[in-house]
Amino acid sequence: MISVQWLATGRRKSSVARVYLRPGKGNVIVNKQSVEEYFDRATLRMVLRQPLELVNMTENFDVVVNVCGGGKSGQAGAVLQGIARAL
């Protein structure tokens, strides 16, 4: 079985995010935690979903992210750029 996935890197300030985009049901995992656990502010979660909402694909892909460096806001921006590049 061949598994399809797209990989992209996003950067903002001193944050770096490796984003894996896979066909799925819309789950978002950040550093092995759900997006609600990792990004506790709703505005940061909204920022993450913007690229997927723009192309109406929020329910079509699962997103797995490894992010490090910087603060939560910079990390959210890096994840946003990674998702946009993967799309």
MOMOZI-V586468 format. One record per residue. N is the residue number from 1. RES is the residue in one letter. PSI is psi in whole degrees, 0 to 359 (NA if undefined). D_FIRST is the distance of its C-alpha to the first C-alpha in whole Angstrom. Layout:
n/res/psi/d_first
N/RES/PSI/D_FIRST
N/RES/PSI/D_FIRST
//
This chain:
n/res/psi/d_first
1/M/130/0
2/I/124/4
3/S/128/6
4/V/134/10
5/Q/150/13
6/W/140/16
7/L/136/19
8/A/156/23
9/T/134/26
10/G/145/29
11/R/143/32
12/R/131/36
13/K/241/39
14/S/15/38
15/S/143/34
16/V/131/31
17/A/129/28
18/R/121/24
19/V/127/22
20/Y/120/18
21/L/122/18
22/R/148/14
23/P/135/14
24/G/212/16
25/K/10/19
26/G/13/22
27/N/142/22
28/V/121/23
29/I/127/23
30/V/119/26
31/N/48/26
32/K/22/25
33/Q/158/27
34/S/157/27
35/V/328/29
36/E/326/32
37/E/319/32
38/Y/311/32
39/F/99/34
40/D/340/36
41/R/134/38
42/A/328/37
43/T/325/38
44/L/321/35
45/R/325/33
46/M/320/34
47/V/319/34
48/L/323/30
49/R/350/29
50/Q/313/31
51/P/321/29
52/L/322/26
53/E/326/29
54/L/323/31
55/V/13/28
56/N/47/27
57/M/21/24
58/T/329/25
59/E/2/23
60/N/343/19
61/F/145/18
62/D/142/18
63/V/126/20
64/V/127/20
65/V/137/23
66/N/118/25
67/V/144/29
68/C/162/32
69/G/152/35
70/G/194/38
71/G/181/39
72/K/321/37
73/S/316/38
74/G/322/37
75/Q/319/33
76/A/320/33
77/G/323/34
78/A/320/31
79/V/318/29
80/L/312/30
81/Q/321/30
82/G/317/26
83/I/316/25
84/A/318/27
85/R/322/26
86/A/326/22
87/L/NA/23
//
